[in-house]
Each structure stands twice: as structure tokens, then as C-alpha cells.
């Protein structure tokens, strides 16, 4: 009889311990954001024209961030997709430039939790960048392609500012290229000569701080409402790169608006959504 009672007690304690372990398990959330931007871009592309082209543009950014493991919340992975377009004019309004761009990056951050309100993320991000610029007025060389891949240093500062009815989430995101490879055609060389005739040895260049300097800055605030969290922000891009004795500049300022949310994937007919979550914003 005593043995049965002892076995029953051990079994009951093991069930309680298992339930406690399950309750302490954290389910990883993916923090996602989608923002649209109205921008004022400015390009200097001496391959197409010695003049500065400026105008108006539109952009779309989709970003996601998630911890690598629910047992180690020091590291998170990040992915980001940016699509942009713009129409620019030269100072005399005599020629126009059409721009189409796409950028995708993936990286890893390390989290520094200074206190309950302030967090700093730092890490690296590898991206692939593509741009299409067209000046129809040019007869021989109307198109130039921007192609590059870079290893970037990234940093993110997050601060929660509690108010009377809601808590604002403030963010400052910084990104700068460190090293990579870029495509810059020599001045006057046609794409036919480079790709059809194979004269492209001077078009591909190793890039680093000696010939490519840039700073990508985003300042944003997340404002929670009843059923949605809106994001408002400003984006600044300053990029300068040099190759084949040509200096290229891309400056841009954007006004951002979008949404942000945390998501989790679960399935099965009887599987319910878990109650314990952990987000990269925590």
C-alpha cells in the first residue's frame, strides 16, 4: 500500500514538473513591418550625365526579425526587402531620368538589454542591390545598371516611452557598407562592348571604405491603437562611390508610414495558439 501511494505521489509530481516546464517554454514571434515611403531622391551619375538629377519617388520596405532560438535570446536574424522607383529631372528640366531599384538583405544581430526600456542591437547584414537608371535623351548609352553586394554594419536602438494611455516604441536604425563588390562601367564604354565583346574587366570593382561610403538612417515611432500598430518615420540615405575616375552619388530623404506586428505560425486540427510568446522587441 505504501509503495502504491509513493508511486502515485512521484507520478503526480512529475506531471506538475512537466506542466511547469511547458509553461516556461517561450514561443518565438516574428516581428514584421511594412512601410511605404514618399521620397525626394537626388542622383549624380556621370556615366549618363554630368548633371544632378532630382525629383520624387516611392518606396516599399518589408522587414522581419526573429530570435535564432527560444533558449538563447541574445541573437536574432533579420531580413529586409526594399523596392523603390523615382522620376528625376536635370536642373534645366530638359531631360528626365527613370529609376527602379531593389535591395534584399539578411543578417544577424546581438541584443544588449540595458534596462526594461532601452535595448541596443548590433550586428552585420549582407545585401544584394540592383538599380536601373534610364535617360531617354541619351542615344548611345541611355541605360546604366547599379549592381552591388555588400557586407554592412548595422545597429538598432529601441526605446519604450510609456504614456498615459499607450506606450510608444521609438527606433533608430543605422546601416553602413564595409566591403563588397560593385559594377561600375567605364565612362563612354557601351554595354555592347562590355557584355557582347567581353570587355568588362574594368567594370567590376572591389568596394570598401576607400571607394564607397554610405549611411542609411531610419528614425521611426510605433504608435499602438486598438487593433493595429502604426509606424511613422523618416529615412535618410547618403551614398557615394568612386570607380573608373567617376564619382556617383545617391542622396534621398523619405517620409514613411506603415504597420508593424508580431506573428507566429502554428497548425493542426486541435493545436491551439500558445500563450507564452517572446518577441525581438522585448
N, C-alpha and C positions, 0 to 999 in steps of 0.2 A: 504494500500500500504506500509506504514512504517513497519507494522507488518511482511509483507512478506519479505521485504528487511532485517529486523532484523533476522528473522528465517533463511534466506538463508546465512547470514553472520555467524551466530552461527554454522550452519551445515558445512560451508566451513572451519571455524577454527577448528572444531572437527576432520575433515578429516586430516588437516595438523598436528594436535597433534598426531593423531593415527599413521600417517606415520612416524613422528619423533620418536615415541616410538618404532616402528618396526625397524627403522634404528639403534636405540641404543641397540637393543637386540643382545646379543652375543651368537653365536652358538658354542657349546663345541666341540673341536677337541680332538681326542685320539692320543697322541704321542706314536708311536710304534718304536721298534728297533729289529733287528735280526742280531746276530753276530755269527761267527764261530771262534773257538779258537784252536790253536796248543799249547799243554801244555807239561810241564815236571813234572809229579806227583811223589810224594815220600810217601810211606806208611810204617808205623810201626804198625803191627797187631800181638800182642803176642799170640792171640788165634790160629792163623795159623802158625806163625813162629816168633822166637826171632830176626830174621834178618830184615834189612831195604830193602824194595823193591823199585826200582826206574826205570823209563822208559819214555815212550812217550804216549800222549793221545790226544783225540779230544773232543771238546765240542760244544754245540749249546745253545744259550741263546735267548729267546724271551721275551721282556718286553713291557708293556704298562702302560701309566699313563694318567689320565683324572680328571678334576675338578669334585667335587661332585655336584656342582650347577653352573649355569651361573650367578646367582645373588651374590654368595659368592665364590670368587676365592682365598680364604685363605687355603682351604683344597682340597687335591687331593687323589684319590685312585690309588693304584699301584698293578700290578700283574706281576709275573716273573716265567718263566719256564726254567729250566736248565737240559740238558741231556748231559751225559759225558761217555766216555769209555777210557780205557787205558790198556796197556800191560807193565808189570814191571818185572824186573829180580832181583835176590839177588846179593850181591857183588861178589860171586864166579861164577855167570852165570850158576848155576847148577839147578835152579828152577825158574819157571815163575809164575806170578800172573795176572789173568784177572780181570779187574774191570769194572762194569757197574753201573752207578748212575743216579738218577733222583731227582729233587728238585722242588717243587712248593710253592710259597709264595704269600700272599695277605696282603696289609697293607694300611695305611693312613698317609699322610704327611701334615705338616703345612708349609706354604710358608712365608719366610721372604724376602721381596724385599728391599735390602739395597740401590740400585740405579738402573739406567737403564741397567747396565752391569752385576751386581753381584746379585745373588739370592742364598739363602740357604734354603734347605728343611730338615725338621727333623720330625721323627715320629716312628711308630712301625710297624713291619711286622711279621705275623705268618706264619711259613713254615712247610712243611712236607718233610722229607728227607729219601731217600731209596738208599741203595748201596748193590751191590753183588760182593763179592770177592771170587775167586776160585784159589786154589793152587793144581793142579792135583797130585803133588808128594805126598801130604798127603793122606794116605789110610783111616784112621778112620774119620778124620774131614777135608775134603777138602774144605768146603764152610763155609763162615761166612757172615752174613747179617748185614748191618748197617741200623737201623731203628730208627728214632728220629723225634720229633716235638718240635719246639722252638718258643718262643716269642723273637724277635730280636729288638734291637735298630738300626735304620737306619738314615743315614744322606747323603745329596747330596749338593754339591757346584757346581753352574753353573756360568760360566763367559763368556761373549761375547767379543771376541777380534777383533775389526774391522781392516781390512787390506785395501789395495788399491782397490782390485777388489772383495773381498768377506769378510764375517765375520765368523771367526772361533768360534765354540761353544765348550768350554772346560768344562769337568765334572770330579769331584772326588766323587765317591760313596763309602760309608763305611757301614759295617754291622757287628754286633757282637751279639752272643746269650746271653740272660739274664737268662731265665728259661725255663724248658720244661721237657720232658720225653725221655729216650733213652733205647734201647735194647742192652745189653752187656752180652753175655753168660759167665759163669764162665770158667776159664781155665780147659781144659780137659773134660768138660761136652759135651756130644753129643746132637745133635738136636733131636735125637730119645728119649733120656731121658727127654728133656725139654718139647717136644710137645706131644709125644705119651704116656709117662708115667706121664705127668703133673708135672714134677719137674722144673718149670720155675719161682719160687718165687724169685730167686736171679738174674734173667735175666733182669728185668725191674727196672729202677732207675730214681729217680727224679734228674734232672740236673739243676745246677745253676753255679755261678761263682766259687764255691768251688771245682767243679769237671769237669767243662767244660769251656774252654777258647778258643776263636777263633776270628779272624779278617779277614773279607772278603773285599778286596780293589780292586777298578777298576778305572783306570785313562784313560780317553778317550778324543778324539778330533773329532768333526764333521766338515767335510770339504764339503761345498756345491759346486756342479758343475752345469752344465746346466740343467739337468733333474733328478738328483739324489744327495742325500747327503750321503757321505761315512763316516763311523765311524772306527777309528783306536784306538787301546788301548792296555793296559797291565792290567792283572788281577793277583792278589796275594791272595792266600788262606793259612792261618795258623790256624790249628785246633788241639787242644789237649784235650782229655777227659780221665777220670780215673774211673774205676769201677772194683770191684772184684779183687783188687790189680793188675790190668792190666792197662798199660798206652798205649793209642792209639794216633797216630799222623798222620795227613794228611797235607802235605805241597805241594803247587803247584804254578807254575808260568805259565801264558798263554799269548800268543800273539794273539790279537783279530783283526778281520776285519769284517765289515758288513755294513748295511744301516740303516737309520732312516728316518721317515716321519711322517706327521700329517694326520689323516684320519677322515672323517665324514660320517655318514650314513644318506641318505635321499631317499625318494621314491615317487611313484605316477606318473601318466602319464604326468601331466603338472607341477609337482612340480620341480622347478629349485634349483640348489645348492645355499645356502645362501651366502651373500657377507661379512657378519660380522663374524669373527672367533676369538676364544680365545684358546690358547694352553698353556699347563703347562710349556713350555719353555719360555713363555713371562714373 
